[in-house]
Amino acid sequence: MRQLTGPLARREFRLYFLGNVSSNVGTWLANVALGVYMLDLTGSSLWVGLTNAALFVPVLLFAIPAGAWADRTDRLRLLAGAQILAGSLAGVLAILVALNAANRYAVVAIAFGLGITIAIGLPAMQSVIPSLVPQDELAEAIGLNALTFNLARAVGPVLAAVTIAGAGVGLAFAVNAFSYIALIAVLVMIGRPPYLRERDGEPGRIRDGLVYAWRHKRTRTMLLAVMAMAMSLDPILTLSPALADVYGLPEGGAGWIVSAWGGGAVLAITLGRTWIRYATKHGLGWAGLIAQAAGLGALGVAPNIAAAIPASVLTGAGYITAAIAFTTAIQEDVPERLRGRVMALWSVSFLGPRVLAAVIDGALADAFNPHVAVVVLTIPALVAAFFVRRMTPPRTDEPVAPAA
């Protein structure tokens, strides 16, 4: 049996990796089910977009204070608390759907509550990774953390397609509720992270993280690029139910499109590790944005599911190249005392734009068709690739001027 190396050879990171995979598979199963359920309930892609927006509005409202919280407290405990709350809300949704007691307003309200748990948990989740591995394994650990989400994006939607077709959305929501238990148990088992880093100075104010991110040119550029990347990605989730209908797929067929996107990211991480490592080291995240936009453009003109699948795979491969490159650059530069707040800004940058994007592409799909909406949403990625290519400075360890 081949011996594990790198971050996966370390017990605490390995436990975290496995727990994250389990929880994220449930989340992505539920994400697809949520889109399918709302489209069935309302007949409107705009309502699907509003539901997705409700997941991410709390990130805009609460992620930055949650990042400051993560800089002042035990990040693993904070993350565990967020998972307990999320699992409880997911259980409520499953029960309401099973009893045929859910309506569009209840679903949006629960989505908003789940968004609060994302806002609280994601900065802590991103901030805890450097404490689970030594510094020279950080980039690989970030890539493996991204792999957990993308394995889930590949596996969860397929399970959704099969589960929804065979047993309905209620079971999909129930499986998601139970999936949180694995990550909660793992966080308890980890206990004290083995590579806790010195928090150089007092945590300070929320404003300090904002000032650092704005004055540090590479961090500012990376966060803006993440925003554009996220906005362009939204059609994969918001419009996949409508695209599945256009292609004449059975209920739950949206899962195949989302799964292909996640599968493309997994293939890039596993088979294209050398390229991703090179792109990360040499600031080539912009090339990933171009590949993402090309894949989305191909999806926008795909006449059938046979053409949509490889387009989604290319989208996933481009996305993960850009995401790892941008995220590693931020994590390498940020001071430990500001890590929670800066990674909260990463959360806002990655999830916040989807509030606007979900409404835009949902409205465009209702007004025209989902293919038009997908093509329009390639624009942010292409614009960002152009500016990142021109503006990205090399890594610098020069201190940033303190907040006034």
Buried (B, 14 or more C-beta within 10 A) or exposed (E): EEEEEBBBEBEBBBBBBBBBBBBBBBBBBBBBBBBBBBBEBBEBBBBBBBBBBBBBBBBBBBBBBBBBBBBEBBBBEBBBBBBBBBBEBBBBBBBBBBEEEBEBEBBBBBBBBBBBBBBBBBBBBBBBBBBBBEEEBBBBBBBBBBBBBBBBBBBBBBBBBBBBBEEBBBBBBBBBBBBBBBBBBBBEEBEEBBBEEEBEEEBBEBEBBBBBBEEBEBBBBBBBBBBBBBBBBBBBBBBBBBBBBBBEBEBBBBBBBBBBBBBBBBBBBEEBEEBBBEBBEEBBBBBBBBBBBBBBBBBBEBEEBEBBBBBBBBBBBBBBBBBBBBBBBBBBBBBBBBBBBBBBBBBBBBBBBBBBBBBBBBBBBBEEBBBBBBBBBBBBBBBBBEBBBEBBEEEEEEEBEEEE
